[in-house]
Amino acid sequence: MINLKVIGEYKAIHVAEDNEQGVRHRKVFHPHQDVSNEDDSIKALATEHWTDAVKTAWQNKLNVDKELIERFL
């Protein structure tokens, strides 16, 4: 069974999947990631929520984060 949630300003897709043994595996996908090889339900959420505006905002955040990290290294 797969549980999916879209969370936050940048529309991260949180995936929780239980296997046959009852072990839960979790993944998180962000707008810069390729989900083309993922389950159709994940691809559908990415298509729906990862608009150009969301992708641009996410990339801008990554750029700012990178600049901050480099400043303190």
Number of C-alpha atoms within 10 A of each C-alpha: 10 14 10 17 14 17 11 8 9 20 21 19 21 16 17 15 14 13 11 7 6 9 8 13 11 12 10 14 16 16 22 13 9 11 16 10 8 9 10 11 11 21 15 12 16 22 12 10 17 20 14 10 11 16 17 15 15 20 15 12 13 13 12 12 12 11 11 11 10 9 8 6 5
